[in-house]
Amino acid sequence: MSKLILTHEVTGLGTPGDIIEVKNGYARNYLIPQGFGIAWSRGAEKQVEQIKAARAARELATLEDAQALKTALESTKVKLAVKAGAEGRLFGSVKTTNVADAVAAAGLGQIDKRKIEISSPIKSVGQHEATVRLREDLSAVITLLVVAAK
């Protein structure tokens, strides 16, 4: 087992600044090369405070702002125009990047694509849902209206 300090949020593992233990291969072959974590050491432990301070600065300023954004996201249907075939099947699927771009285009603000979770792949037109983690303790459910692009 390897001890790592996360530098990015990894679903199921933790948030930046967390100290985790994972199998050696997972750390060596995926987390470290992708830049999601650094090897733990006493010197690196000092970086944890810097990472947590940066995360706090990036997090939505206050709980009120986050709740206002949650209300705005949940009250609006976000429209996504995607290439689709005759029966309404999409060419490919809707990715978190597409959702983030559609939210920005709808004038609801910038959302980090890494904070968006789509429970099952969206491969057809219609109404779908995605979850956005606004803070550790607050999520919003977005209603996506997927339509065929002309």
DSSP file (Angstrom, degrees, kcal/mol; ACC not computed):
  #  RESIDUE AA STRUCTURE BP1 BP2  ACC     N-H-->O    O-->H-N    N-H-->O    O-->H-N    TCO  KAPPA ALPHA  PHI   PSI    X-CA   Y-CA   Z-CA
    1    1 A M              0   0    0      0, 0.0     2,-0.4     0, 0.0    22,-0.2   0.000 360.0 360.0 360.0 141.0    0.0    0.0    0.0
    2    2 A S  E     -A   22   0A   0     20,-3.7    20,-2.3    37,-0.0     2,-0.5  -0.891 360.0-135.9-112.5 141.6    1.2    3.5   -0.9
    3    3 A K  E     +A   21   0A   0     -2,-0.4    37,-2.2    18,-0.2     2,-0.3  -0.845  32.3 177.0 -94.0 129.5    0.4    6.7    1.0
    4    4 A L  E     -AB  20  39A   0     16,-2.8    16,-2.4    -2,-0.5     2,-0.5  -0.902  29.6-138.2-129.2 157.9   -0.5    9.6   -1.3
    5    5 A I  E     -AB  19  38A   0     33,-2.9    33,-2.4    -2,-0.3    14,-0.2  -0.983  30.3-129.9-112.7 121.5   -1.7   13.2   -0.9
    6    6 A L  E     - B   0  37A   0     12,-2.6    11,-3.2    -2,-0.5    31,-0.3  -0.490  25.0-179.2 -72.3 136.7   -4.4   14.0   -3.4
    7    7 A T  S    S+     0   0    0     29,-2.9     2,-0.3     9,-0.2    30,-0.2   0.558  72.8  32.2-107.2 -15.9   -3.9   17.2   -5.4
    8    8 A H  S    S-     0   0    0     28,-1.5     2,-0.3     7,-0.1    -1,-0.1  -0.897  96.5 -89.5-133.1 163.6   -7.2   16.9   -7.3
    9    9 A E        -     0   0    0     -2,-0.3     2,-0.5     6,-0.1     6,-0.2  -0.605  39.2-170.5 -75.2 131.2  -10.7   15.6   -6.4
   10   10 A V  B >>  -C   14   0B   0      4,-2.3     3,-2.3    -2,-0.3     4,-2.2  -0.981  27.3-119.0-125.4 117.8  -11.0   11.9   -7.3
   11   11 A T  T 34 S+     0   0    0     -2,-0.5     4,-0.0     1,-0.3    -2,-0.0  -0.309  99.1  13.1 -58.1 129.2  -14.6   10.4   -7.0
   12   12 A G  T 34 S+     0   0    0      1,-0.1    -1,-0.3    -2,-0.0     0, 0.0   0.201 125.5  60.8  90.4 -16.1  -14.6    7.7   -4.4
   13   13 A L  T <4 S-     0   0    0     -3,-2.3     2,-0.3     1,-0.3    -2,-0.2   0.805 102.4 -95.1-108.6 -49.2  -11.2    8.6   -2.9
   14   14 A G  B  <  -C   10   0B   0     -4,-2.2    -4,-2.3     6,-0.0    -1,-0.3  -0.984  35.1 -66.4 159.2-170.1  -11.3   12.1   -1.6
   15   15 A T    >   -     0   0    0     -2,-0.3     3,-2.0    -6,-0.2    -9,-0.3  -0.643  66.4 -64.9-111.6 166.9  -10.7   15.8   -2.1
   16   16 A P  T 3  S+     0   0    0      0, 0.0    -9,-0.2     0, 0.0    -1,-0.1  -0.236 121.7  27.2 -55.1 135.4   -7.5   17.8   -2.6
   17   17 A G  T 3  S+     0   0    0    -11,-3.2     2,-0.2     1,-0.4   -10,-0.1   0.247  87.9 130.8  96.5 -12.2   -5.3   17.7    0.5
   18   18 A D    <   -     0   0    0     -3,-2.0   -12,-2.6   -12,-0.1     2,-0.6  -0.503  53.9-137.2 -74.5 142.7   -6.6   14.3    1.7
   19   19 A I  E     +A    5   0A   0    -14,-0.2     2,-0.3    -2,-0.2   -14,-0.2  -0.904  34.0 174.6-100.1 121.4   -4.0   11.7    2.7
   20   20 A I  E     -A    4   0A   0    -16,-2.4   -16,-2.8    -2,-0.6     2,-0.5  -0.828  29.8-135.5-126.3 161.7   -5.1    8.3    1.4
   21   21 A E  E     +A    3   0A   0     -2,-0.3     2,-0.3   -18,-0.2   -18,-0.2  -0.983  33.7 162.0-118.2 122.5   -3.7    4.8    1.2
   22   22 A V  E     -A    2   0A   0    -20,-2.3   -20,-3.7    -2,-0.5     2,-0.0  -0.845  46.3 -76.7-131.1 168.3   -4.1    3.0   -2.1
   23   23 A K     >  -     0   0    0     -2,-0.3     4,-2.0   -22,-0.2     5,-0.2  -0.342  44.7-115.8 -65.6 149.1   -2.5   -0.1   -3.8
   24   24 A N  H  > S+     0   0    0      1,-0.2     4,-3.1     2,-0.2     5,-0.2   0.881 112.6  50.1 -54.4 -45.7    1.0    0.5   -5.2
   25   25 A G  H  > S+     0   0    0      1,-0.2     4,-3.1     2,-0.2     5,-0.4   0.887 108.6  51.9 -63.7 -40.5    0.0   -0.1   -8.8
   26   26 A Y  H  >>S+     0   0    0     -3,-0.2     5,-2.2     2,-0.2     4,-1.5   0.908 115.8  41.9 -63.0 -41.8   -3.0    2.3   -8.7
   27   27 A A  I  <>S+     0   0    0     -4,-2.0     5,-2.4     3,-0.2    -2,-0.2   0.949 120.5  41.2 -68.2 -49.4   -0.7    5.0   -7.3
   28   28 A R  I  <5S+     0   0    0     -4,-3.1    -2,-0.2    -5,-0.2    -3,-0.2   0.862 124.6  34.0 -70.3 -38.2    2.2    4.4   -9.6
   29   29 A N  I  <5S+     0   0    0     -4,-3.1    -1,-0.2    -5,-0.2    -3,-0.2   0.698 134.2   8.3 -95.8 -20.7    0.3    3.7  -12.8
   30   30 A Y  I  X5S+     0   0    0     -4,-1.5     4,-2.1    -5,-0.4     6,-0.3   0.713 120.2  45.6-125.3 -61.6   -2.7    6.1  -12.6
   31   31 A L  I  4XS+     0   0    0     -5,-2.2     5,-2.3     1,-0.2     6,-1.1   0.914 117.6  39.6 -62.2 -48.0   -2.9    8.6   -9.8
   32   32 A I  T >4<S+     0   0    0     -5,-2.4     3,-1.1    -6,-0.2    -1,-0.2   0.946 117.1  47.2 -71.3 -47.9    0.7   10.0   -9.9
   33   33 A P  T 345S+     0   0    0      0, 0.0    -1,-0.2     0, 0.0    -2,-0.2   0.865 112.4  50.9 -62.2 -33.2    1.1   10.1  -13.8
   34   34 A Q  T 3<5S-     0   0    0     -4,-2.1    -2,-0.2     1,-0.0    -3,-0.1   0.590 115.1-118.4 -78.1  -9.3   -2.4   11.8  -14.2
   35   35 A G  T < 5S+     0   0    0     -3,-1.1    -3,-0.2    -4,-0.5    -4,-0.1   0.672  79.1 123.9  82.3  17.2   -1.4   14.4  -11.6
   36   36 A F  S   <S+     0   0    0     -5,-2.3   -29,-2.9    -6,-0.3   -28,-1.5   0.662  76.2   8.5 -84.0 -15.9   -4.1   13.5   -9.2
   37   37 A G  E     -B    6   0A   0     -6,-1.1     2,-0.3   -31,-0.3   -31,-0.2  -0.984  59.1-140.7-157.1 164.8   -1.8   12.9   -6.3
   38   38 A I  E     -B    5   0A   0    -33,-2.4   -33,-2.9    -2,-0.3    -6,-0.0  -0.929  41.4 -90.1-127.3 155.3    1.8   13.1   -5.0
   39   39 A A  E     -B    4   0A   0     -2,-0.3     2,-0.3   -35,-0.2   -35,-0.2  -0.352  47.5-112.5 -64.3 142.2    3.7   10.6   -2.8
   40   40 A W        +     0   0    0    -37,-2.2     2,-0.3   -20,-0.1   -37,-0.1  -0.562  50.2 146.0 -79.1 138.1    3.4   11.2    0.9
   41   41 A S     >  -     0   0    0     -2,-0.3     4,-1.6     1,-0.1   -37,-0.0  -0.948  61.0-100.9-156.2 169.4    6.4   12.4    2.9
   42   42 A R  H  > S+     0   0    0     -2,-0.3     4,-0.6     1,-0.2    -1,-0.1   0.890 124.7  49.1 -64.2 -36.3    6.9   14.6    5.9
   43   43 A G  H >4 S+     0   0    0      1,-0.2     3,-1.0     2,-0.2     4,-0.5   0.896 110.1  50.4 -67.1 -39.6    8.0   17.4    3.6
   44   44 A A  H >> S+     0   0    0      1,-0.2     3,-0.9     2,-0.2     4,-0.8   0.759  94.9  73.3 -70.1 -23.5    5.0   16.9    1.4
   45   45 A E  H >X S+     0   0    0     -4,-1.6     3,-0.7     1,-0.3     4,-0.6   0.841  90.4  59.0 -57.9 -33.0    2.8   17.1    4.5
   46   46 A K  H XX S+     0   0    0     -3,-1.0     4,-0.9    -4,-0.6     3,-0.5   0.818  97.7  60.1 -65.9 -30.0    3.5   20.8    4.5
   47   47 A Q  H <> S+     0   0    0     -3,-0.9     4,-2.8    -4,-0.5    -1,-0.2   0.764  89.0  72.9 -69.0 -23.7    1.9   21.1    1.0
   48   48 A V  H <X S+     0   0    0     -4,-0.8     4,-2.8    -3,-0.7    -1,-0.2   0.912  95.4  50.4 -57.0 -43.4   -1.3   19.7    2.4
   49   49 A E  H <X S+     0   0    0     -4,-0.6     4,-2.2    -3,-0.5    -1,-0.2   0.900 111.3  48.2 -62.6 -40.8   -2.0   23.0    4.2
   50   50 A Q  H  X S+     0   0    0     -4,-0.9     4,-2.4     2,-0.2    -2,-0.2   0.913 112.2  49.5 -64.8 -42.1   -1.3   25.0    0.9
   51   51 A I  H  X S+     0   0    0     -4,-2.8     4,-2.4     1,-0.2    -2,-0.2   0.926 112.3  47.4 -62.8 -45.4   -3.6   22.6   -1.0
   52   52 A K  H  X S+     0   0    0     -4,-2.8     4,-2.3    -5,-0.2    -1,-0.2   0.873 111.4  50.8 -65.8 -36.2   -6.4   23.0    1.5
   53   53 A A  H  X S+     0   0    0     -4,-2.2     4,-1.8    -5,-0.2    -1,-0.2   0.908 111.6  47.7 -66.6 -41.2   -6.0   26.8    1.6
   54   54 A A  H  X S+     0   0    0     -4,-2.4     4,-2.0     2,-0.2    -2,-0.2   0.895 111.4  51.1 -65.9 -39.4   -6.2   26.9   -2.3
   55   55 A R  H  X S+     0   0    0     -4,-2.4     4,-2.2     1,-0.2    -2,-0.2   0.911 108.7  50.9 -64.7 -41.8   -9.3   24.6   -2.2
   56   56 A A  H  < S+     0   0    0     -4,-2.3    -1,-0.2     1,-0.2    -2,-0.2   0.876 110.2  50.0 -63.6 -36.4  -11.0   26.9    0.3
   57   57 A A  H  < S+     0   0    0     -4,-1.8    -1,-0.2     1,-0.2    -2,-0.2   0.877 113.7  45.2 -69.0 -36.8  -10.3   29.9   -1.8
   58   58 A R  H  < S+     0   0    0     -4,-2.0    -2,-0.2    -5,-0.1    -1,-0.2   0.792  93.5  96.0 -76.9 -28.0  -11.7   28.2   -4.9
   59   59 A E  S  < S-     0   0    0     -4,-2.2    76,-0.1    -5,-0.2    75,-0.0  -0.222 101.2 -76.3 -61.2 152.3  -14.8   26.8   -3.2
   60   60 A L        -     0   0    0     74,-0.5    -1,-0.2     1,-0.1     6,-0.1  -0.269  51.2-116.7 -53.4 133.7  -17.9   28.9   -3.5
   61   61 A A  S    S+     0   0    0     -3,-0.1     2,-0.3    -4,-0.1    -1,-0.1   0.838  83.3   2.3 -46.6 -54.1  -17.4   31.9   -1.2
   62   62 A T     >  -     0   0    0      1,-0.1     4,-1.9     0, 0.0     5,-0.1  -0.880  69.3-110.7-135.5 165.8  -20.3   31.3    1.2
   63   63 A L  H  > S+     0   0    0     -2,-0.3     4,-2.5     1,-0.2     5,-0.2   0.842 116.7  58.8 -63.2 -34.1  -23.0   28.8    1.8
   64   64 A E  H  > S+     0   0    0      2,-0.2     4,-2.3     1,-0.2    -1,-0.2   0.918 105.2  48.8 -63.8 -42.6  -25.6   31.4    0.7
   65   65 A D  H  > S+     0   0    0      1,-0.2     4,-2.4     2,-0.2    -1,-0.2   0.920 112.1  49.3 -61.0 -43.6  -24.0   31.7   -2.7
   66   66 A A  H  X S+     0   0    0     -4,-1.9     4,-2.4     1,-0.2    -2,-0.2   0.902 111.6  48.1 -63.7 -41.7  -23.9   27.9   -3.1
   67   67 A Q  H  X S+     0   0    0     -4,-2.5     4,-2.3     2,-0.2    -1,-0.2   0.866 110.5  51.7 -68.6 -35.0  -27.6   27.6   -2.1
   68   68 A A  H  X S+     0   0    0     -4,-2.3     4,-2.2     2,-0.2    -2,-0.2   0.909 111.5  47.3 -65.4 -41.7  -28.5   30.4   -4.5
   69   69 A L  H  X S+     0   0    0     -4,-2.4     4,-2.8     2,-0.2    -2,-0.2   0.895 110.2  53.1 -65.3 -40.1  -26.7   28.6   -7.3
   70   70 A K  H  X S+     0   0    0     -4,-2.4     4,-2.6     2,-0.2     5,-0.2   0.929 109.6  48.2 -59.6 -46.1  -28.4   25.3   -6.3
   71   71 A T  H  X S+     0   0    0     -4,-2.3     4,-1.5     1,-0.2    -2,-0.2   0.912 112.9  48.0 -60.9 -43.7  -31.8   27.0   -6.5
   72   72 A A  H  X S+     0   0    0     -4,-2.2     4,-0.7     1,-0.2    -2,-0.2   0.915 113.7  46.9 -64.4 -43.3  -31.0   28.5   -9.9
   73   73 A L  H >< S+     0   0    0     -4,-2.8     3,-0.5     1,-0.2    70,-0.5   0.902 114.4  46.1 -65.7 -41.7  -29.7   25.1  -11.3
   74   74 A E  H 3< S+     0   0    0     -4,-2.6    -1,-0.2     1,-0.2    -2,-0.2   0.734 111.0  52.2 -77.2 -21.2  -32.7   23.1  -10.0
   75   75 A S  H 3< S+     0   0    0     -4,-1.5     2,-0.4    -5,-0.2    -1,-0.2   0.591 103.0  68.3 -89.4  -9.5  -35.3   25.6  -11.3
   76   76 A T  S << S-     0   0    0     -4,-0.7    67,-0.7    -3,-0.5     2,-0.6  -0.893  72.9-137.8-115.1 138.4  -34.0   25.7  -14.8
   77   77 A K  E     -d  143   0C   0     -2,-0.4     2,-0.5    65,-0.1    67,-0.2  -0.843  24.0-141.2 -89.8 122.8  -34.0   23.0  -17.5
   78   78 A V  E     -d  144   0C   0     65,-2.6    67,-3.3    -2,-0.6     2,-0.4  -0.742  13.4-143.5 -88.6 124.9  -30.6   23.1  -19.3
   79   79 A K  E     -d  145   0C   0     -2,-0.5     2,-0.5    23,-0.2    67,-0.2  -0.757  16.2-172.7 -95.0 131.1  -31.0   22.5  -23.0
   80   80 A L  E     -d  146   0C   0     65,-2.5    67,-3.0    -2,-0.4     2,-0.6  -0.986  10.8-155.8-123.3 121.8  -28.3   20.5  -24.8
   81   81 A A  E     +d  147   0C   0     -2,-0.5     2,-0.3    65,-0.2    67,-0.2  -0.883  25.3 170.1 -98.2 120.5  -28.3   20.2  -28.6
   82   82 A V  E     -d  148   0C   0     65,-2.7    67,-2.4    -2,-0.6     2,-0.2  -0.943  41.8 -96.1-131.8 148.4  -26.4   17.1  -29.7
   83   83 A K        +     0   0    0     -2,-0.3     8,-2.0    65,-0.2     2,-0.3  -0.455  53.9 174.0 -63.6 130.2  -26.0   15.2  -33.0
   84   84 A A  B     -G   90   0D   0     65,-0.4     6,-0.3     6,-0.2    40,-0.1  -0.958  27.1-120.3-140.6 157.2  -28.5   12.4  -33.1
   85   85 A G    >   -     0   0    0      4,-3.5     3,-1.3    -2,-0.3     6,-0.0  -0.132  47.0 -83.0 -84.8-173.6  -29.8    9.8  -35.5
   86   86 A A  T 3  S+     0   0    0      1,-0.3    -1,-0.0     2,-0.1    -2,-0.0   0.851 126.5  49.0 -63.2 -38.5  -33.3    9.3  -36.8
   87   87 A E  T 3  S-     0   0    0      2,-0.1    -1,-0.3     1,-0.0     3,-0.1   0.361 123.4 -98.1 -86.6   6.9  -34.6    7.3  -33.8
   88   88 A G  S <  S+     0   0    0     -3,-1.3    37,-2.2     1,-0.3     2,-0.4   0.556  77.4 142.5  89.3   7.1  -33.3    9.8  -31.3
   89   89 A R  E     -H  124   0E   0     35,-0.2    -4,-3.5     1,-0.1    -1,-0.3  -0.676  48.2-126.0 -81.1 136.0  -30.1    7.9  -30.5
   90   90 A L  E     -G   84   0E   0     33,-2.5     2,-1.0    -2,-0.4    -6,-0.2  -0.460  12.3-119.4 -80.8 152.0  -27.1   10.1  -30.0
   91   91 A F  E    S-     0   0E   0     -8,-2.0     2,-0.3    -2,-0.1    -8,-0.2  -0.830  92.7 -22.5 -84.8 104.0  -23.8    9.8  -31.9
   92   92 A G  E    S-     0   0E   0     -2,-1.0     2,-0.3    31,-0.1    -2,-0.2  -0.677  99.4 -76.8  88.8-149.6  -21.6    9.1  -28.8
   93   93 A S  E     -     0   0E   0     -2,-0.3     2,-0.5    30,-0.0    30,-0.2  -0.942  41.2 -88.0-146.0 167.4  -22.9   10.3  -25.4
   94   94 A V  E     -H  122   0E   0     28,-1.8    28,-0.5    -2,-0.3     2,-0.2  -0.670  45.9-159.2 -80.7 126.7  -23.3   13.4  -23.4
   95   95 A K     >  -     0   0    0     -2,-0.5     4,-1.7    26,-0.1     3,-0.2  -0.576  31.7-106.8-102.6 166.4  -20.1   14.1  -21.3
   96   96 A T  H  > S+     0   0    0      1,-0.2     4,-2.5     2,-0.2     5,-0.2   0.823 120.4  59.1 -62.5 -31.1  -19.6   16.2  -18.2
   97   97 A T  H  > S+     0   0    0      2,-0.2     4,-2.5     1,-0.2    -1,-0.2   0.912 104.0  50.6 -62.9 -42.5  -17.8   18.8  -20.4
   98   98 A N  H  > S+     0   0    0     -3,-0.2     4,-2.4     1,-0.2    -2,-0.2   0.906 111.0  49.0 -60.9 -41.8  -21.0   19.2  -22.6
   99   99 A V  H  X S+     0   0    0     -4,-1.7     4,-2.4     2,-0.2    -2,-0.2   0.925 110.9  49.4 -64.9 -44.9  -23.1   19.7  -19.4
  100  100 A A  H  X S+     0   0    0     -4,-2.5     4,-2.0     1,-0.2    11,-0.2   0.908 112.6  48.1 -61.3 -42.6  -20.7   22.3  -18.0
  101  101 A D  H  X S+     0   0    0     -4,-2.5     4,-2.5     1,-0.2    -1,-0.2   0.900 111.3  50.4 -64.9 -40.7  -20.7   24.2  -21.4
  102  102 A A  H  X S+     0   0    0     -4,-2.4     4,-1.7     2,-0.2   -23,-0.2   0.879 109.2  51.1 -66.0 -38.2  -24.5   24.1  -21.6
  103  103 A V  H  <>S+     0   0    0     -4,-2.4     5,-2.1     2,-0.2     6,-0.3   0.911 112.3  46.6 -64.9 -41.7  -24.9   25.4  -18.0
  104  104 A A  H ><5S+     0   0    0     -4,-2.0     3,-1.4     1,-0.2     5,-0.3   0.906 111.3  51.6 -65.8 -41.2  -22.5   28.3  -18.9
  105  105 A A  H 3<5S+     0   0    0     -4,-2.5    -1,-0.2     1,-0.3    -2,-0.2   0.815 103.9  58.2 -65.4 -30.0  -24.4   29.0  -22.2
  106  106 A A  T 3<5S-     0   0    0     -4,-1.7    -1,-0.3    -5,-0.2    -2,-0.2   0.514 118.0-114.5 -77.7  -3.9  -27.7   29.1  -20.2
  107  107 A G  T < 5S+     0   0    0     -3,-1.4    -3,-0.2    -4,-0.2    -2,-0.1   0.739  81.6 123.2  80.5  23.0  -26.2   31.9  -18.1
  108  108 A L  S   <S-     0   0    0     -5,-2.1    -4,-0.2     1,-0.3     2,-0.1   0.427  74.5-102.1 -97.1   1.1  -26.1   30.0  -14.9
  109  109 A G        -     0   0    0     -6,-0.3     2,-0.4    -5,-0.3    -1,-0.3  -0.362  47.8 -48.9 106.6 173.0  -22.4   30.4  -14.2
  110  110 A Q        -     0   0    0     -2,-0.1     2,-0.4    -3,-0.1    -9,-0.1  -0.700  49.1-172.8 -87.7 132.1  -19.2   28.4  -14.6
  111  111 A I        -     0   0    0     -2,-0.4     2,-0.3   -11,-0.2    -7,-0.1  -0.989  28.6-116.7-124.8 135.7  -19.2   24.9  -13.1
  112  112 A D    >   -     0   0    0     -2,-0.4     3,-2.0     1,-0.2     4,-0.2  -0.539  18.6-139.1 -69.4 127.8  -16.2   22.6  -13.0
  113  113 A K  G >  S+     0   0    0     -2,-0.3     3,-1.2     1,-0.3    -1,-0.2   0.767 100.7  64.6 -61.8 -24.4  -16.7   19.5  -15.1
  114  114 A R  G 3  S+     0   0    0      1,-0.2    -1,-0.3     3,-0.0  -103,-0.1   0.653  96.8  56.8 -73.6 -13.2  -15.1   17.4  -12.4
  115  115 A K  G <  S+     0   0    0     -3,-2.0    18,-2.7   -19,-0.1     2,-0.4   0.429  89.4  91.6 -95.6   0.5  -17.9   18.3  -10.0
  116  116 A I  E <   -E  132   0C   0     -3,-1.2     2,-0.5    -4,-0.2    16,-0.2  -0.818  56.2-168.7 -99.0 133.1  -20.6   17.0  -12.4
  117  117 A E  E     -E  131   0C   0     14,-3.3    14,-2.9    -2,-0.4     2,-0.6  -0.983   8.6-164.8-123.7 126.2  -21.8   13.3  -12.1
  118  118 A I        -     0   0    0     -2,-0.5    12,-0.1    12,-0.2   -22,-0.1  -0.948  10.6-154.8-108.2 117.4  -24.0   11.6  -14.6
  119  119 A S  S    S+     0   0    0     -2,-0.6    -1,-0.2    10,-0.4    11,-0.1   0.913  77.0  13.9 -64.5 -46.6  -25.3    8.4  -13.1
  120  120 A S  S    S-     0   0    0      0, 0.0    -1,-0.1     0, 0.0     0, 0.0  -0.975  98.3 -88.5-129.0 146.8  -25.9    6.5  -16.3
  121  121 A P        -     0   0    0      0, 0.0     2,-0.8     0, 0.0   -26,-0.1  -0.213  36.6-132.6 -55.2 135.4  -24.6    7.3  -19.8
  122  122 A I  E     +H   94   0E   0    -28,-0.5   -28,-1.8     1,-0.1     6,-0.0  -0.815  44.1 151.1 -92.8 109.3  -26.9    9.7  -21.8
  123  123 A K  E     +     0   0E   0     -2,-0.8   -33,-2.5   -30,-0.2     2,-0.3   0.230  53.4  53.7-125.3  12.1  -27.2    8.1  -25.2
  124  124 A S  E    S-H   89   0E   0    -35,-0.3   -35,-0.2   -40,-0.1    22,-0.1  -0.972  83.3-100.0-143.7 159.4  -30.7    9.3  -26.3
  125  125 A V  S    S+     0   0    0    -37,-2.2     2,-0.3    -2,-0.3    22,-0.2  -0.353  75.8  70.5 -72.2 160.5  -32.7   12.5  -26.7
  126  126 A G  E    S- F   0 146C   0     20,-2.6    20,-3.1    -2,-0.1     2,-0.5  -0.886  89.6 -31.5 131.0-162.7  -35.1   13.4  -24.0
  127  127 A Q  E     + F   0 145C   0     -2,-0.3     2,-0.3    18,-0.2    18,-0.2  -0.837  61.1 164.7-100.5 129.2  -35.0   14.5  -20.3
  128  128 A H  E     - F   0 144C   0     16,-2.7    16,-3.4    -2,-0.5     2,-0.3  -0.839  25.5-128.6-134.5 170.0  -32.1   13.3  -18.1
  129  129 A E  E     - F   0 143C   0     -2,-0.3   -10,-0.4    14,-0.2     2,-0.3  -0.939  17.0-177.5-125.9 149.1  -30.6   14.3  -14.8
  130  130 A A  E     - F   0 142C   0     12,-1.9    12,-3.3    -2,-0.3     2,-0.4  -0.980  20.4-133.2-138.4 150.1  -27.1   15.1  -13.6
  131  131 A T  E     -EF 117 141C   0    -14,-2.9   -14,-3.3    -2,-0.3     2,-0.5  -0.873  13.4-161.3-107.5 137.3  -25.8   15.9  -10.1
  132  132 A V  E     -EF 116 140C   0      8,-3.2     8,-2.6    -2,-0.4     2,-0.9  -0.976  12.2-144.7-118.2 124.2  -23.4   18.8   -9.4
  133  133 A R  E     + F   0 139C   0    -18,-2.7     6,-0.2    -2,-0.5     3,-0.1  -0.784  22.8 173.6 -86.6 107.8  -21.4   18.8   -6.2
  134  134 A L  E    S-     0   0C   0      4,-1.8   -74,-0.5    -2,-0.9     2,-0.3   0.877  70.0  -9.0 -82.6 -40.2  -21.3   22.5   -5.2
  135  135 A R  E >  S- F   0 138C   0      3,-2.0     3,-0.9   -76,-0.1    -1,-0.2  -0.854  84.6 -89.7-142.7 176.0  -19.6   22.0   -1.8
  136  136 A E  T 3  S+     0   0    0     -2,-0.3     3,-0.0     1,-0.2    -2,-0.0   0.859 129.2  33.5 -59.5 -34.0  -18.8   18.9    0.2
  137  137 A D  T 3  S+     0   0    0      1,-0.1     2,-0.4    -4,-0.0    -1,-0.2   0.298 114.1  64.5-106.6   9.1  -22.2   19.1    1.9
  138  138 A L  E <   + F   0 135C   0     -3,-0.9    -3,-2.0     2,-0.0    -4,-1.8  -0.975  51.5 170.5-142.7 124.6  -24.3   20.5   -0.9
  139  139 A S  E     - F   0 133C   0     -2,-0.4     2,-0.4    -6,-0.2    -6,-0.2  -0.917  15.9-151.7-127.5 156.3  -25.4   19.1   -4.3
  140  140 A A  E     - F   0 132C   0     -8,-2.6    -8,-3.2    -2,-0.3     2,-0.6  -0.964  11.8-138.2-125.5 145.4  -27.8   20.2   -7.0
  141  141 A V  E     - F   0 131C   0     -2,-0.4     2,-0.4   -10,-0.2   -10,-0.2  -0.918  20.3-155.9-104.5 119.5  -29.7   18.0   -9.5
  142  142 A I  E     - F   0 130C   0    -12,-3.3   -12,-1.9    -2,-0.6     2,-0.6  -0.768   9.2-139.6 -95.6 137.9  -29.8   19.5  -12.9
  143  143 A T  E     -dF  77 129C   0    -67,-0.7   -65,-2.6   -70,-0.5     2,-0.5  -0.876  20.9-158.0 -94.0 119.9  -32.6   18.6  -15.4
  144  144 A L  E     -dF  78 128C   0    -16,-3.4   -16,-2.7    -2,-0.6     2,-0.8  -0.861   9.6-158.5-103.1 130.7  -31.0   18.2  -18.9
  145  145 A L  E     -dF  79 127C   0    -67,-3.3   -65,-2.5    -2,-0.5     2,-0.6  -0.887  14.8-162.9-106.8  99.5  -33.2   18.5  -22.0
  146  146 A V  E     +dF  80 126C   0    -20,-3.1   -20,-2.6    -2,-0.8     2,-0.3  -0.743  14.1 175.3 -90.3 122.0  -31.3   16.7  -24.7
  147  147 A V  E     -d   81   0C   0    -67,-3.0   -65,-2.7    -2,-0.6     2,-0.3  -0.881  36.1 -98.5-124.6 156.9  -32.4   17.6  -28.2
  148  148 A A  E     -d   82   0C   0     -2,-0.3   -65,-0.2   -67,-0.2     2,-0.2  -0.563  39.0-123.9 -74.6 132.8  -31.2   16.6  -31.7
  149  149 A A              0   0    0    -67,-2.4   -65,-0.4    -2,-0.3    -1,-0.1  -0.523 360.0 360.0 -75.5 142.8  -29.0   19.3  -33.3
  150  150 A K              0   0    0     -2,-0.2    -1,-0.1   -67,-0.1    -2,-0.0   0.463 360.0 360.0 -88.7 360.0  -30.2   20.5  -36.7
